[in-house]
Amino acid sequence: MLFDQISQKPFFILGPCVMESQELLYTVAEKVAEAGQKYNVPVIFKSSFDKANRTSIHSYRGPGLEKGMEMLMNVKQRFGLPITTDIHEPFQAAIVAEVADILQIPAFLCRQTDLLVAAAQTGKIVNVKKAQFLSGHDMFYPAQKVIEAGNNQVILTERGNMYGYNNLAVDFRNIYDMKAFGHPVCMDCTHSVQRPGGAGGKTGGDRTFVPMMALAAKAFGADGYFLETHPDPDNALSDGPNMVKLHELDKVLAPLVG
């Protein structure tokens, strides 16, 4: 059972930010599957069918729900990987749960009760990302909404806090605080290096700091690591500045599995 596995070993949520093409998903998923086999750890493939919170209305959002689920199912069938993707509206939960093993709740939406309850009621693992305006202690309440909806399979994910304009900072004490609730805690190493809206109508950032974010999270007891990766992030359609280059993924993962 996947939740038992991620409760016992370091786990990794890996993939490109948004679904640009089926070919891209296959390229990244192949490397993700190889990493899982090499390090004998749970790996979950992630990509978004709809980036509903892009800075600009002109930004690429993804292929949409129906096509996105088809593309993720193709990855699942070809590589045998568990799947996660984010949902933004309650009606999406049951549809996405037909393919995904983990439903991801975006940080901005982590207090949306109807969304959390709908995700919980699918019976799938629910990964709740901590909002940029909340502390680790505050995440007790989103987790409790999932639990009281009948689902004890909760992951909490740290992804930084907003301090000033167009910048994030990580208080790694949040990891320690969230672990006190008894749920696996994941570190979002790539979104934590974002500069939201800081690149002229789109989000900027600096992937240089991703390996350091991961190692600091390990020191604070993180159970899992979320890293977006892409073969050519400088030309990616979403979140390129923050994604790990696919050929560098292994050297980022290696220090985290020991």
C-alpha positions as CSV (number, residue, x, y, z in Angstrom):
1,M,0.0,0.0,0.0
2,L,1.5,3.3,-1.1
3,F,0.7,5.2,2.1
4,D,2.5,2.6,4.2
5,Q,5.5,2.8,1.9
6,I,5.9,6.5,2.1
7,S,5.4,6.3,5.9
8,Q,8.4,4.0,6.1
9,K,11.0,5.3,3.6
10,P,12.0,8.6,2.1
11,F,9.7,9.3,-0.8
12,F,9.9,11.5,-3.9
13,I,7.3,13.3,-5.9
14,L,8.9,14.1,-9.3
15,G,7.8,15.3,-12.7
16,P,7.4,18.4,-14.9
17,C,5.3,21.3,-13.7
18,V,2.7,21.1,-16.4
19,M,1.8,18.6,-19.1
20,E,3.3,20.0,-22.3
21,S,3.1,16.9,-24.3
22,Q,2.8,13.1,-23.9
23,E,6.4,12.8,-25.1
24,L,7.6,15.0,-22.3
25,L,5.8,13.0,-19.7
26,Y,7.3,9.8,-21.1
27,T,10.8,11.2,-21.1
28,V,10.6,12.4,-17.5
29,A,8.7,9.4,-16.2
30,E,11.4,7.0,-17.5
31,K,14.0,8.8,-15.4
32,V,11.7,8.9,-12.4
33,A,11.1,5.1,-12.6
34,E,14.9,4.6,-12.9
35,A,15.5,6.6,-9.8
36,G,12.9,4.6,-7.8
37,Q,14.6,1.3,-8.9
38,K,18.1,2.6,-8.3
39,Y,17.5,3.8,-4.8
40,N,14.7,1.4,-3.8
41,V,12.4,4.2,-2.6
42,P,8.8,5.2,-3.4
43,V,8.6,7.6,-6.3
44,I,5.4,9.3,-7.5
45,F,5.1,10.9,-10.9
46,K,3.6,14.4,-10.9
47,S,2.4,16.8,-13.5
48,S,-0.5,19.3,-13.7
49,F,-3.4,19.1,-16.2
50,D,-4.3,22.7,-15.4
51,K,-2.2,25.5,-13.9
52,A,-5.3,27.4,-12.8
53,N,-3.2,29.9,-10.7
54,R,-0.8,31.3,-13.4
55,T,0.1,34.9,-13.0
56,S,-1.1,36.0,-16.4
57,I,-4.2,35.1,-18.3
58,H,-2.0,34.6,-21.3
59,S,0.2,31.9,-19.7
60,Y,-0.1,28.3,-20.8
61,R,-2.3,26.3,-18.4
62,G,-2.2,22.7,-19.7
63,P,-4.3,20.3,-21.7
64,G,-7.3,20.3,-19.4
65,L,-8.9,17.6,-17.2
66,E,-10.0,15.0,-19.8
67,K,-6.9,15.0,-21.9
68,G,-4.7,15.3,-18.8
69,M,-6.1,12.2,-17.2
70,E,-5.6,10.3,-20.5
71,M,-2.0,11.4,-20.6
72,L,-1.4,10.5,-16.9
73,M,-3.0,7.1,-17.4
74,N,-0.7,6.4,-20.3
75,V,2.3,7.1,-18.0
76,K,0.9,4.9,-15.3
77,Q,0.3,2.0,-17.7
78,R,3.7,2.3,-19.4
79,F,5.9,2.8,-16.3
80,G,3.8,1.4,-13.5
81,L,4.3,4.6,-11.5
82,P,2.0,6.0,-8.8
83,I,0.5,9.3,-10.0
84,T,-0.3,12.6,-8.4
85,T,-1.7,15.8,-9.8
86,D,-3.4,18.9,-8.3
87,I,-7.1,19.6,-8.2
88,H,-8.7,23.1,-7.9
89,E,-12.4,22.4,-7.7
90,P,-14.4,19.8,-5.7
91,F,-15.9,18.2,-8.8
92,Q,-12.5,17.3,-10.1
93,A,-11.6,15.0,-7.1
94,A,-13.6,12.0,-8.1
95,I,-12.5,12.2,-11.8
96,V,-8.9,12.6,-11.0
97,A,-9.0,9.8,-8.4
98,E,-9.8,7.3,-11.2
99,V,-6.1,7.8,-12.3
100,A,-4.2,9.4,-9.4
101,D,-3.0,7.7,-6.3
102,I,-2.5,11.0,-4.5
103,L,-4.6,14.1,-4.8
104,Q,-2.6,17.3,-4.3
105,I,-4.3,20.4,-2.8
106,P,-2.6,23.6,-4.0
107,A,-1.2,25.9,-1.3
108,F,-3.5,28.8,-2.1
109,L,-6.5,26.4,-1.7
110,C,-5.5,24.5,1.5
111,R,-8.2,26.1,3.6
112,Q,-11.0,25.3,1.1
113,T,-13.2,23.0,3.1
114,D,-15.3,21.6,0.2
115,L,-12.1,20.8,-1.8
116,L,-10.5,19.0,1.1
117,V,-13.6,17.0,1.9
118,A,-14.1,16.0,-1.8
119,A,-10.5,14.9,-2.0
120,A,-10.8,12.9,1.3
121,Q,-14.0,11.2,0.2
122,T,-12.2,9.6,-2.8
123,G,-10.2,7.4,-0.3
124,K,-7.0,8.4,-2.0
125,I,-4.0,9.9,-0.3
126,V,-4.4,13.7,0.1
127,N,-1.3,15.9,-0.1
128,V,-2.1,19.3,1.4
129,K,0.5,22.0,0.5
130,K,1.0,24.6,3.2
131,A,-0.2,28.1,2.1
132,Q,2.4,30.8,1.9
133,F,0.5,32.7,4.5
134,L,0.2,29.9,7.1
135,S,2.6,28.5,9.8
136,G,3.3,24.8,10.3
137,H,1.1,24.9,13.4
138,D,-1.8,26.2,11.3
139,M,-1.7,23.1,9.1
140,F,-3.4,21.0,11.9
141,Y,-6.7,22.3,10.7
142,P,-6.6,21.5,7.0
143,A,-5.4,18.0,7.9
144,Q,-8.2,17.7,10.4
145,K,-10.7,18.5,7.7
146,V,-9.5,15.5,5.7
147,I,-9.4,13.2,8.7
148,E,-12.9,14.1,9.8
149,A,-14.2,13.5,6.3
150,G,-13.1,9.9,6.9
151,N,-9.6,9.7,5.4
152,N,-6.4,9.3,7.6
153,Q,-4.1,9.3,4.6
154,V,-2.7,12.8,4.8
155,I,0.6,14.3,3.6
156,L,1.6,17.8,4.6
157,T,4.0,19.8,2.3
158,E,6.1,22.7,3.2
159,R,6.7,25.2,0.3
160,G,7.8,28.5,1.9
161,N,6.2,31.7,3.2
162,M,5.8,35.0,1.6
163,Y,8.0,37.7,3.2
164,G,7.8,40.9,1.2
165,Y,7.0,41.2,-2.5
166,N,7.9,38.6,-5.1
167,N,9.9,36.4,-2.8
168,L,9.6,33.4,-0.5
169,A,11.5,32.3,2.5
170,V,11.5,28.9,4.2
171,D,11.2,28.5,7.9
172,F,12.4,24.9,8.3
173,R,10.9,24.8,11.8
174,N,7.6,24.3,10.0
175,I,8.7,20.8,9.0
176,Y,9.3,19.9,12.7
177,D,6.0,21.5,13.8
178,M,4.0,19.6,11.1
179,K,5.6,16.3,11.9
180,A,4.1,16.6,15.4
181,F,0.7,15.9,13.9
182,G,1.8,12.4,13.0
183,H,1.5,12.7,9.2
184,P,4.3,12.3,6.6
185,V,5.8,15.7,5.8
186,C,7.2,16.6,2.4
187,M,9.4,19.4,1.3
188,D,8.6,21.1,-1.9
189,C,12.1,22.0,-2.9
190,T,11.4,23.6,-6.2
191,H,8.4,25.9,-5.5
192,S,10.2,27.1,-2.4
193,V,12.8,28.8,-4.6
194,Q,10.1,30.7,-6.6
195,R,9.9,34.5,-6.9
196,P,6.1,34.7,-7.4
197,G,5.1,37.0,-10.1
198,G,8.6,38.3,-10.2
199,A,9.5,37.9,-13.8
200,G,7.2,40.3,-15.6
201,G,3.8,38.6,-15.6
202,K,5.2,35.1,-14.7
203,T,6.9,33.5,-11.7
204,G,10.7,33.6,-11.5
205,G,13.1,31.8,-9.2
206,D,16.5,30.2,-9.0
207,R,17.0,26.4,-9.2
208,T,20.5,26.8,-7.8
209,F,19.1,26.6,-4.3
210,V,17.0,23.4,-4.8
211,P,19.7,20.9,-3.6
212,M,20.3,23.1,-0.5
213,M,16.6,23.3,0.3
214,A,16.4,19.5,0.1
215,L,19.3,18.9,2.4
216,A,18.1,21.5,5.0
217,A,14.7,19.8,4.9
218,K,16.4,16.4,5.5
219,A,18.1,17.9,8.6
220,F,14.8,18.9,10.0
221,G,13.3,15.5,9.5
222,A,11.4,15.7,6.2
223,D,9.9,12.4,5.1
224,G,9.6,13.2,1.4
225,Y,10.8,15.6,-1.3
226,F,8.8,17.2,-4.1
227,L,11.0,18.2,-7.0
228,E,9.8,19.3,-10.4
229,T,12.1,18.4,-13.2
230,H,12.3,19.0,-17.0
231,P,14.8,18.1,-19.8
232,D,14.9,21.8,-20.9
233,P,13.6,23.9,-18.0
234,D,14.8,27.2,-19.6
235,N,12.2,26.6,-22.3
236,A,9.5,25.0,-20.2
237,L,6.0,26.4,-20.4
238,S,5.6,26.8,-16.7
239,D,7.9,27.3,-13.7
240,G,11.1,26.8,-15.7
241,P,13.5,28.8,-13.5
242,N,12.8,26.5,-10.5
243,M,12.8,23.1,-12.1
244,V,15.8,20.8,-11.8
245,K,17.4,19.9,-15.1
246,L,16.5,16.2,-15.8
247,H,20.1,15.2,-16.3
248,E,21.0,16.6,-12.9
249,L,18.2,14.9,-11.0
250,D,20.2,12.0,-9.8
251,K,22.8,14.1,-8.1
252,V,20.1,16.0,-6.3
253,L,18.4,12.8,-5.1
254,A,21.5,10.8,-4.1
255,P,22.3,12.7,-0.8
256,L,18.7,12.4,0.3
257,V,18.3,8.6,0.3
258,G,21.2,7.8,2.7
